[in-house]
């Protein structure tokens, strides 16, 4: 089946620093990747949708200058949390849709970010 | 945009009993309805999905029903086991046959606990 990986699986950083999270589709080409944020005991909230080679589309209320998304290839998307603050601490999950898929999308294992 | 409501937020059942989780959606154009199981700290895992041209789908102990007129769909788990304990999310999306389609909108989640 389709496999999506994320790196790192967890990261602790100091307030004011930046953190980059990578999302890779290992055995398929992902024309579209999605980035979600999940706070404890809450649902997945879509942050942005990225299409390979084009700018990401951000959801309302998500600061595009703070959460930088790059989707430079069909197998890699990155999310950079810039000037992180404790309130950015969350579980970040990416998801990818196969180039030829109409319905299914596959989730990465998530990255636990803790900002101290 | 799409809005998905999910009930109940928590559900406790005895081992062997059935569990039912219900969702309603707002966008009548939605045509793809997946259900995900998420264990603590893990990625959401697709357990079953249904498309709008089908009213019911079953996979062993898991079934999903869809009522397009009423815009609601339900997850049914029979003969529950302790390992079924997790958070379950419903979701809805309008999927185009060509092209990427729209984003998934998630329900708020149901914490299922199967007690011995």
Interface residues (C-beta under 8 A of the other chain):
Chain A: X31 X32 X34 X41 X42 X43 X44 X45 X46 X49 X51 X91 X93 X95 X97 X102 X103 X104 X105 X107 X108 X109 X110 X112
Chain B: X32 X34 X41 X42 X43 X44 X45 X46 X49 X51 X89 X93 X95 X96 X97 X100 X101 X103 X104 X105 X106 X107 X108 X109
